């Protein structure tokens, strides 16, 4: 797939994006969920080796194809590794799956009800390397904890500034200002976030487009103006801590939004499974998330 083919698949493809980008502090938790305890490794290299084996098993599975999984977000070490003897992005592209790379380096401490992204001084070099490997786009995450207008404006401003840097390298940014689903002011966060994103989208130069990765809104349909916006290639949703059945049910209420799930995709996978068991569990998860992404329910039916 060339860039134009990947862009077309992202804009129009039926399916969802698999988030395989757990990094740093979230890796032990991901491994524990997979059935591998902390005492299974003694060095960071061994830990990342184990998570790469898990991701390789997922990508190599016959259940994991571009028919339903149209994209996958990778951690930098996963991108630099190999699957079945070829670079991970190449393995994905050969299956019809568009590769993305997680570029943020974690979050700053909370201020004004939000967590901004930490500085990324080596981003240009990472983007050059990623593009050379055939990676289509990036993903960068901030977190919103409360309905603080100043904080949310700062999050969106930073996200779009990084997005411009990504676009400058000929890549597609997935802008991810996550709203904490446990926030007591979540519905108000959604409203403020929508207004700030629309403001920044309208300021984009003509011809530029971005993708958005958002928490599922409290009120279904809240993000409809983003789904239909001419400067948005696609809106995707994170599971945000929901278990898969609830995440898929909430997703189905929001037309035009597809999944970009991590925990909800991986929650039933375990290291000791036979290949047949593993592939069946992964296939079931993929089918559930595909359905939530492509078979929408009318808003009236969810009232």
Legacy VTK file of the C-alpha trace (Angstrom):
# vtk DataFile Version 3.0
C-alpha trace
ASCII
DATASET POLYDATA
POINTS 303 float
0.000 0.000 0.000
1.195 3.476 -0.893
0.344 6.558 1.208
-2.699 7.359 -0.946
-3.966 3.778 -0.552
-3.520 3.981 3.216
-5.303 7.340 3.359
-8.225 5.918 1.388
-8.424 2.886 3.693
-8.404 5.122 6.765
-11.081 7.406 5.323
-13.453 4.781 3.983
-12.480 1.324 5.248
-14.869 -0.777 7.289
-13.151 -1.950 10.446
-11.163 -0.551 13.345
-7.656 0.302 14.528
-5.890 -2.033 16.959
-3.912 -0.160 19.623
-0.795 -2.260 20.263
1.205 0.580 21.777
1.472 -0.054 25.518
4.825 1.372 26.599
7.029 1.939 29.620
4.927 1.940 32.768
1.899 0.290 31.147
3.863 -2.716 29.842
3.916 -4.728 33.132
0.156 -4.271 33.464
-0.378 -5.412 29.859
1.817 -8.473 30.449
0.010 -9.314 33.681
-3.295 -9.161 31.834
-1.793 -11.572 29.327
-0.885 -13.972 32.128
2.811 -13.120 32.521
3.766 -12.022 36.057
6.480 -9.523 37.000
8.911 -12.269 38.041
9.051 -13.548 34.452
11.718 -10.974 33.571
14.681 -9.377 35.325
15.613 -6.604 32.895
13.727 -4.030 30.856
14.990 -5.674 27.675
13.466 -8.990 28.731
10.199 -7.245 29.572
10.005 -5.587 26.167
10.968 -8.886 24.549
7.955 -10.538 26.154
5.547 -7.814 25.062
6.931 -8.010 21.535
6.281 -11.753 21.508
2.672 -11.041 22.491
2.253 -8.449 19.761
3.932 -10.688 17.188
1.505 -13.469 18.075
-1.419 -11.090 17.542
-0.143 -9.709 14.227
0.736 -13.197 12.946
-2.677 -14.624 13.835
-4.925 -15.603 10.916
-7.702 -13.693 12.733
-5.758 -10.436 12.402
-6.225 -9.180 8.831
-7.029 -5.971 7.001
-10.561 -7.180 6.360
-11.621 -6.037 9.847
-8.483 -4.491 11.365
-7.725 -1.565 9.061
-4.911 -0.083 11.164
-2.589 -0.770 14.083
-0.775 1.631 16.429
2.707 0.491 17.426
5.094 1.296 20.256
8.493 2.448 18.953
10.253 -0.761 19.993
7.553 -2.810 18.267
8.013 -0.787 15.089
11.759 -1.408 15.236
11.283 -5.149 15.787
10.344 -7.921 13.387
7.359 -10.192 12.919
7.902 -13.443 11.040
11.335 -12.223 9.985
10.295 -8.877 8.468
10.015 -5.367 9.981
6.753 -5.004 11.900
5.328 -2.255 9.613
6.036 -4.462 6.589
4.259 -7.403 8.259
1.208 -5.214 8.886
1.121 -3.779 5.366
1.359 -7.282 3.877
-1.880 -8.104 5.757
-3.627 -4.949 4.576
-3.245 -3.199 7.951
-2.125 0.465 7.999
0.706 1.097 10.524
0.843 4.019 12.978
3.448 4.883 15.614
2.868 6.204 19.165
5.116 9.252 19.467
4.372 10.834 22.847
6.852 10.322 25.683
4.294 10.237 28.458
2.421 12.873 30.415
3.309 15.879 32.544
1.906 16.147 36.072
-1.693 17.327 36.250
-2.279 21.086 36.085
-5.499 22.979 35.338
-7.358 19.668 35.327
-5.293 18.170 32.478
-2.053 16.390 31.695
-0.113 17.762 28.754
2.402 15.706 26.799
6.034 15.757 27.874
8.535 17.392 25.475
9.580 15.334 22.438
13.024 16.679 21.501
13.839 13.777 19.160
10.471 13.739 17.360
11.766 14.801 13.954
14.266 11.927 13.888
11.570 9.442 14.954
9.214 10.681 12.246
11.905 10.344 9.575
12.720 6.803 10.698
9.065 5.814 10.917
8.221 7.148 7.476
11.200 5.287 5.994
9.741 2.049 7.440
6.418 2.677 5.696
4.500 3.980 8.726
1.466 6.049 7.670
0.788 8.122 10.759
1.265 8.839 14.438
-0.690 8.881 17.677
-0.112 11.266 20.560
-2.058 11.227 23.853
-2.979 13.851 26.448
-5.510 13.424 29.266
-8.347 15.679 30.460
-9.520 15.075 34.035
-11.930 17.945 34.650
-13.893 20.638 32.841
-11.254 23.347 33.088
-11.603 25.472 29.935
-8.046 26.835 30.146
-6.552 23.373 30.605
-8.563 21.807 27.777
-7.620 24.656 25.441
-3.943 24.063 26.279
-4.275 20.327 25.583
-5.863 20.870 22.173
-3.396 23.635 21.241
-0.444 21.376 22.041
-1.995 18.455 20.171
-2.478 20.491 17.006
1.040 21.952 17.232
2.484 18.422 17.324
0.052 17.488 14.550
1.548 20.225 12.374
5.021 18.797 12.971
3.779 15.357 11.914
2.035 16.732 8.813
5.299 18.469 7.913
6.885 15.033 7.535
4.120 13.852 5.207
2.480 11.692 7.868
-1.036 11.594 9.349
-1.436 12.569 13.024
-4.010 10.927 15.266
-4.727 13.655 17.808
-5.776 12.073 21.128
-7.051 14.382 23.896
-8.497 11.624 26.095
-11.237 12.508 28.570
-10.944 10.412 31.719
-14.175 8.378 31.810
-14.126 8.600 35.631
-14.238 12.392 35.564
-17.139 13.865 37.550
-17.450 16.624 34.912
-17.111 14.347 31.900
-20.126 15.635 29.924
-18.933 19.231 30.299
-15.426 18.143 29.276
-16.907 16.719 26.061
-18.590 20.037 25.226
-15.515 22.176 25.882
-13.301 19.722 23.993
-15.614 19.744 20.968
-15.533 23.544 20.777
-11.732 23.683 21.077
-11.180 21.002 18.446
-13.528 22.747 16.011
-11.666 26.024 16.562
-8.315 24.388 15.808
-9.663 22.452 12.816
-10.997 25.639 11.277
-7.524 27.181 11.659
-5.817 24.371 9.724
-4.583 25.366 6.269
-6.768 24.243 3.391
-5.899 20.749 2.192
-4.647 19.552 5.574
-6.490 16.817 7.457
-5.991 15.056 10.772
-7.470 12.068 12.557
-8.968 12.255 16.046
-8.962 9.661 18.833
-11.517 10.516 21.509
-13.130 8.997 24.577
-16.656 7.789 23.911
-18.926 10.743 24.781
-21.471 10.801 27.585
-24.143 11.913 25.119
-24.107 9.820 21.914
-23.675 11.952 18.824
-21.763 14.715 20.620
-18.900 14.411 18.161
-21.017 14.278 14.984
-19.633 17.696 13.876
-16.140 16.209 13.939
-17.134 13.079 12.009
-18.489 15.232 9.188
-15.763 17.902 9.268
-13.885 18.220 5.937
-10.525 18.489 7.720
-10.997 15.228 9.651
-9.964 12.014 7.893
-11.535 9.747 10.551
-12.689 9.833 14.158
-11.756 6.820 16.275
-12.595 6.007 19.888
-10.559 4.611 22.756
-12.089 2.120 25.166
-10.844 4.157 28.120
-11.124 1.378 30.681
-14.518 0.011 29.637
-14.731 -3.759 29.320
-15.271 -4.852 25.721
-19.070 -5.436 25.809
-19.726 -1.970 27.254
-17.148 -0.302 25.019
-18.686 -1.863 21.906
-22.226 -0.945 23.022
-21.226 2.696 23.582
-19.317 2.760 20.302
-22.345 1.516 18.357
-24.321 4.559 19.535
-21.954 6.957 17.748
-22.310 6.991 13.982
-19.189 7.365 11.885
-16.807 6.608 14.767
-14.714 3.431 14.704
-12.758 1.798 17.515
-9.115 2.142 18.380
-9.160 -0.241 21.322
-6.292 -1.701 23.328
-7.418 -3.337 26.579
-10.850 -4.159 25.158
-9.115 -5.996 22.289
-6.609 -7.896 24.422
-8.586 -8.665 27.594
-9.321 -12.339 26.817
-5.860 -13.268 25.465
-3.519 -15.355 27.642
0.045 -16.551 27.080
-0.617 -20.252 27.954
-3.372 -20.574 25.326
-2.832 -22.971 22.453
-2.669 -21.295 19.055
-6.196 -22.491 18.324
-7.512 -21.031 21.597
-5.606 -17.801 21.104
-6.784 -17.312 17.529
-10.387 -18.070 18.496
-10.330 -15.568 21.396
-8.694 -12.905 19.246
-11.164 -13.571 16.424
-14.106 -13.166 18.788
-12.734 -9.856 20.100
-12.123 -8.601 16.571
-15.653 -9.559 15.521
-17.187 -7.759 18.521
-15.211 -4.560 17.941
-15.805 -4.684 14.189
-19.541 -4.904 14.820
-19.485 -1.918 17.190
-17.494 0.042 14.602
-19.661 -0.774 11.585
-23.178 -1.636 12.803
-24.619 1.456 14.415
-27.818 1.770 16.432
-30.209 4.700 16.062
-30.022 7.298 18.820
-33.728 6.820 19.581
-33.090 3.146 20.323
-30.575 4.075 23.025
-32.710 6.635 24.846
LINES 1 304
303 0 1 2 3 4 5 6 7 8 9 10 11 12 13 14 15 16 17 18 19 20 21 22 23 24 25 26 27 28 29 30 31 32 33 34 35 36 37 38 39 40 41 42 43 44 45 46 47 48 49 50 51 52 53 54 55 56 57 58 59 60 61 62 63 64 65 66 67 68 69 70 71 72 73 74 75 76 77 78 79 80 81 82 83 84 85 86 87 88 89 90 91 92 93 94 95 96 97 98 99 100 101 102 103 104 105 106 107 108 109 110 111 112 113 114 115 116 117 118 119 120 121 122 123 124 125 126 127 128 129 130 131 132 133 134 135 136 137 138 139 140 141 142 143 144 145 146 147 148 149 150 151 152 153 154 155 156 157 158 159 160 161 162 163 164 165 166 167 168 169 170 171 172 173 174 175 176 177 178 179 180 181 182 183 184 185 186 187 188 189 190 191 192 193 194 195 196 197 198 199 200 201 202 203 204 205 206 207 208 209 210 211 212 213 214 215 216 217 218 219 220 221 222 223 224 225 226 227 228 229 230 231 232 233 234 235 236 237 238 239 240 241 242 243 244 245 246 247 248 249 250 251 252 253 254 255 256 257 258 259 260 261 262 263 264 265 266 267 268 269 270 271 272 273 274 275 276 277 278 279 280 281 282 283 284 285 286 287 288 289 290 291 292 293 294 295 296 297 298 299 300 301 302
